[in-house]
Amino acid sequence: MKRANAIKLVAPFLEGAVVINCNGMISREVFTCADSPTCFYMVGSMGLAGPIGLGVALSCPDRRVVVMDGDGNVLMNAGVLGNIAVAGPTNLFHLVLDNSTYGSTGDQRTISPGFSLAEVARAFGYRRLYSAQDEQTLTEVLPPFFGGKGPCLLHVLVEPGNVPDIARVNLTPIEMTERIRRSLAGSPRSTSTETSLTGPTA
């Protein structure tokens, strides 16, 4: 499964959520297919999507917060898994798109094939864990993943490789910060499973 295809399957579940995207190709792919005023994109800082997502989740408990992460980013700051688990925000949903490489810098290998990131999250104390390695399985696990309480992690195995000539995020950090502040200042979006957490038809 290509990472871009996985993101397209996830995209309908991001509507109404605050989405914190790790740096690199994941940011560029989410920006291309699912940008919204509540999306924030890391620019040049690895490992910080999780901490930022945790801060937003704790500060805005009535908003659903989704962290879109990669294996390289998680490995850069693996201790955040413990911080998320101990803080226990029920509105935080952590997706890790794992291609076992640093896809933005030449597909150098990461160490993620040597162990299970999902089991690491379990050991830290994440409430729920899911995994997927093909489009059918991902389609099946997305509704229960987003339909329950966090903190939870979905580990998605994807193939190395990037979308050719994909556009870069054309927002400055200041512009992204201001637009997400304006969005968060509006009316809260419920994290209840009775709202649009079940997919594109909800």
PLY file of the C-alpha trace (Angstrom):
ply
format ascii 1.0
element vertex 202
property float x
property float y
property float z
element edge 201
property int vertex1
property int vertex2
end_header
0.00 0.00 0.00
1.34 3.40 -0.97
1.45 6.01 1.79
-0.48 8.50 -0.34
-3.27 5.97 -0.82
-3.40 5.32 2.92
-3.73 9.04 3.57
-6.59 9.26 1.07
-8.44 6.54 3.00
-7.83 8.37 6.28
-8.78 11.80 4.90
-12.60 11.54 5.39
-12.03 10.84 9.09
-9.99 14.03 9.49
-12.94 16.33 8.82
-13.58 18.51 11.85
-10.45 17.33 13.65
-7.32 19.24 14.57
-4.64 17.47 12.54
-0.98 17.78 13.50
1.24 16.47 10.70
4.87 15.45 11.08
7.46 17.03 8.83
8.40 15.67 5.43
6.34 13.88 2.84
3.43 13.12 5.17
2.81 16.85 5.57
3.00 17.36 1.82
0.61 14.50 1.09
-1.95 15.58 3.69
-1.67 19.18 2.45
-2.36 17.99 -1.10
-5.45 15.88 -0.40
-6.90 16.94 2.96
-5.81 20.45 3.90
-8.09 22.43 6.20
-7.81 25.42 8.56
-7.35 22.96 11.44
-4.27 21.31 9.89
-0.82 22.16 11.19
2.30 21.04 9.36
5.72 20.60 10.90
8.45 22.32 8.89
11.95 20.94 9.43
11.49 19.62 12.99
11.40 15.86 13.45
9.65 14.16 16.33
7.49 17.09 17.44
4.09 16.27 15.95
3.29 14.06 18.95
4.19 16.66 21.60
2.26 19.38 19.78
-0.73 17.08 19.36
-0.62 16.21 23.06
-0.58 19.89 24.01
-3.53 20.67 21.75
-5.49 17.65 23.01
-5.01 18.66 26.64
-5.79 22.32 25.95
-8.86 21.59 23.83
-10.49 18.49 25.35
-13.66 19.06 23.31
-11.79 18.80 20.00
-10.71 15.61 18.31
-6.94 15.72 17.71
-5.23 13.51 15.13
-1.45 13.16 14.95
-0.23 12.03 11.53
3.23 10.60 12.15
5.94 8.56 10.45
8.21 5.89 11.83
11.28 8.11 11.52
9.56 10.91 13.41
8.37 8.61 16.21
11.84 7.11 16.56
13.34 10.60 16.80
11.29 11.26 19.95
9.93 7.94 21.17
9.56 9.20 24.73
6.49 11.17 23.69
4.58 7.88 23.55
4.98 7.62 27.32
3.94 11.23 27.83
0.81 10.73 25.73
-0.10 7.49 27.49
0.37 8.87 31.00
-1.50 12.12 30.22
-4.27 9.98 28.74
-6.18 12.44 26.54
-9.28 10.60 25.34
-9.49 12.87 22.29
-6.06 12.02 20.83
-5.71 9.64 17.89
-2.17 8.77 16.76
-1.53 7.37 13.27
1.95 6.13 12.38
2.57 5.60 8.66
5.56 3.26 8.68
7.58 2.79 5.48
10.73 1.73 7.38
12.69 4.56 5.75
13.43 8.27 5.99
11.38 8.97 2.89
12.15 12.66 2.58
15.92 12.31 2.51
16.59 9.37 0.22
14.87 6.32 1.75
17.62 5.54 4.24
16.41 2.64 6.40
15.02 3.13 9.89
15.09 0.49 12.62
11.30 0.09 12.73
11.34 -3.40 11.13
13.27 -4.65 14.16
10.36 -4.35 16.60
6.68 -3.42 16.83
5.90 0.26 17.32
2.38 -0.76 18.32
3.73 -2.98 21.08
5.96 -0.15 22.28
2.88 2.08 22.53
1.06 -0.71 24.36
3.89 -1.02 26.88
3.72 2.72 27.53
-0.02 2.45 28.16
-1.97 3.52 25.07
-5.62 2.67 25.54
-6.17 0.92 22.18
-3.88 -0.35 19.39
-4.65 -1.15 15.76
-2.54 -2.15 12.77
-3.01 -2.39 9.02
-0.81 -3.40 6.12
-3.17 -3.22 3.15
-6.01 -1.02 1.98
-8.77 -3.48 2.87
-7.56 -3.87 6.46
-7.07 -0.12 6.84
-10.60 0.50 5.59
-11.92 -1.98 8.18
-10.03 -0.63 11.19
-10.53 3.10 10.63
-14.14 3.24 11.97
-13.39 1.46 15.26
-10.11 3.34 15.64
-11.78 6.74 15.41
-14.99 5.56 17.06
-13.53 4.84 20.49
-11.58 6.73 23.10
-7.93 7.69 22.98
-5.14 7.78 23.39
-4.94 5.14 20.71
-2.48 4.29 17.97
-2.93 2.95 14.47
0.25 1.50 12.97
0.01 1.42 9.16
2.66 -0.39 7.13
3.21 1.34 3.79
5.66 0.98 0.92
8.67 3.25 0.50
8.35 5.85 -2.22
6.94 9.33 -2.71
4.44 10.94 -5.07
6.52 12.44 -7.89
6.72 16.25 -7.91
4.26 16.60 -5.03
3.66 20.20 -3.97
5.25 21.61 -0.86
3.23 23.16 1.95
2.97 26.80 0.87
2.00 28.20 4.26
4.52 29.81 6.58
4.64 28.67 10.22
3.11 32.02 11.23
0.25 31.60 8.75
-0.43 28.05 9.95
-0.37 29.14 13.59
-2.76 32.02 13.01
-5.30 30.03 11.04
-5.38 27.17 13.55
-5.75 29.68 16.39
-8.74 31.20 14.63
-10.25 27.76 14.10
-9.75 26.70 17.71
-11.30 29.95 18.92
-14.58 28.97 17.26
-17.22 26.60 18.53
-15.83 23.26 19.76
-16.32 20.05 17.81
-17.44 17.11 19.93
-15.25 14.01 20.20
-18.32 11.87 20.86
-18.71 8.74 18.77
-22.19 10.02 17.95
-20.66 12.65 15.65
-18.88 12.14 12.33
-16.34 9.57 13.45
-17.61 6.72 11.33
-16.40 7.81 7.94
-17.45 9.70 4.87
-21.14 8.86 5.11
-21.56 10.12 8.70
0 1
1 2
2 3
3 4
4 5
5 6
6 7
7 8
8 9
9 10
10 11
11 12
12 13
13 14
14 15
15 16
16 17
17 18
18 19
19 20
20 21
21 22
22 23
23 24
24 25
25 26
26 27
27 28
28 29
29 30
30 31
31 32
32 33
33 34
34 35
35 36
36 37
37 38
38 39
39 40
40 41
41 42
42 43
43 44
44 45
45 46
46 47
47 48
48 49
49 50
50 51
51 52
52 53
53 54
54 55
55 56
56 57
57 58
58 59
59 60
60 61
61 62
62 63
63 64
64 65
65 66
66 67
67 68
68 69
69 70
70 71
71 72
72 73
73 74
74 75
75 76
76 77
77 78
78 79
79 80
80 81
81 82
82 83
83 84
84 85
85 86
86 87
87 88
88 89
89 90
90 91
91 92
92 93
93 94
94 95
95 96
96 97
97 98
98 99
99 100
100 101
101 102
102 103
103 104
104 105
105 106
106 107
107 108
108 109
109 110
110 111
111 112
112 113
113 114
114 115
115 116
116 117
117 118
118 119
119 120
120 121
121 122
122 123
123 124
124 125
125 126
126 127
127 128
128 129
129 130
130 131
131 132
132 133
133 134
134 135
135 136
136 137
137 138
138 139
139 140
140 141
141 142
142 143
143 144
144 145
145 146
146 147
147 148
148 149
149 150
150 151
151 152
152 153
153 154
154 155
155 156
156 157
157 158
158 159
159 160
160 161
161 162
162 163
163 164
164 165
165 166
166 167
167 168
168 169
169 170
170 171
171 172
172 173
173 174
174 175
175 176
176 177
177 178
178 179
179 180
180 181
181 182
182 183
183 184
184 185
185 186
186 187
187 188
188 189
189 190
190 191
191 192
192 193
193 194
194 195
195 196
196 197
197 198
198 199
199 200
200 201
